[in-house]
Amino acid sequence: MPVNPEKSKKTSIVVPIEIYSEIENLAVDESRTISQMMVVLMKEALQQRRQKHEKS
């Protein structure tokens, strides 16, 4: 999957091993790269956070 630099930013993060392992397992289960899985998880977390703040 090519990355469009106009729509994506590259960054580095430090992830605890336990969290990385969980993300890695999810990625394997869903046939995704770890990077793709992290994006999916971040989108889900942001959506949940937006919904939580809308209810406040």
Secondary structure as UniProt FT lines:
FT   TURN            5..7
FT   HELIX           17..29
FT   TURN            30..31
FT   HELIX           34..55
//
